[in-house]
Amino acid sequence: MGSNDELEEEIDTAIVALELSGSISKLASNEAEAITKLAKEKFVRENPRFWWTSFVGSVERQVPDGKGCRDISALLKDSIGNCYFLPDPNEAKSLVYFGAFSAFCDIIENCYYFEYYLTGVNQRWIACENHHDQIITCLQDR
């Protein structure tokens, strides 16, 4: 596995298996492209392969305690409701889902490993779990 289509299939299968179809939305391609573009413009400097290497804003890195995605909430020091889920945003086809943060953690735990980003509805934060098993958060006020 590894291509965007395979990743999409893996995530969609997890959504069905976890019975989350009613609470997670896959954005249409034009919406997904707009959210991806906005997140990149707001949080990423230049055009790196891995966004987290060029985050702009208040950045914090942590090796998680084994909870993966669930460590993000503690780093942000805030309860996270709905957010956008961007699995591997550097692929040609933008893939973005919208729903509850906790549901995305469940999905991630039920898929093969991949680098992903989550960003708030208000685009004031972005978080990543990278291929080095680090959780990286970036906060902005603008």
Buried (B, 14 or more C-beta within 10 A) or exposed (E): EEEBEEBBEBBBEBBEEBEBEEBBBBBEEEBBBBBBEEBBEBBBEEEEEBBBEBBBBEBBBEEBEEEBBBBBBBBBEEEBEBBBBBBBBBBEEBBBBBBBBBBBBBBBEBBEEBBBBBBBEEBBBBBBBBEEEBBBBBBBEE
